Amino acid sequence: VHGVSYGGYATSLLITQTDRFAAAINISGKVNIVSFLGDSPKIGTRNYSAAENGQDRIGGSLWDEPLKYFATSAVLYADRIKTPHLILTGEGDWNVPGTNSRELYYAMRRLGKEVVWVNYLNGGHGAGAASNEGDFHDHWNRIFDFYEKQFKKAKEKKEAGASEGVE
């Protein structure tokens, strides 16, 4: 499973709730709505509006509905993640700064989870795909390599379980 921007946010949040996926990729998606509210200087109050009554559909401010903000911040549930996770960000991302996504990377590393974070210094919203030609190729090669590695591991695990009579 993977997504970009809001889809990346949904991907990271999804893998805190299920282990049904062999791999997950978040490209330029937030992982902490609370810190996201004020960390995009080019957007400003747009982040509050998006959370309260826009894309995030929380239905109230952080001060009115704090538990809803916590419940929809993947970083707070990093301990539940079992899915290998690739996080791709762009240093010049005006919408979702890489520092937000980085929070999940550090949490997962602290918890001994399988995670890779790549921050493209020339990238924007869309990570390496929103950068120069070299980053564009690196971005897609990392995605294909990550999926290949994780799908191979999942297949081997399934085959090992089948040979032991477990599926």
Secondary structure, DSSP 8 states (H G I E B T S, - for coil): -EEETHHHHHHHHHTTT----S-EEEES--S-HHHHTT--TTTTTHHHHHHHHSTT---S-TTT-HHHHHHT-GGGGGGG--S-EEEEEETT-SSS-HHHHHHHHHHHHHTT--EEEEEETT-BTTBGGGS-HHHHHHHHHHHHHHHHHHHHHHHHHHHHHHHTT--
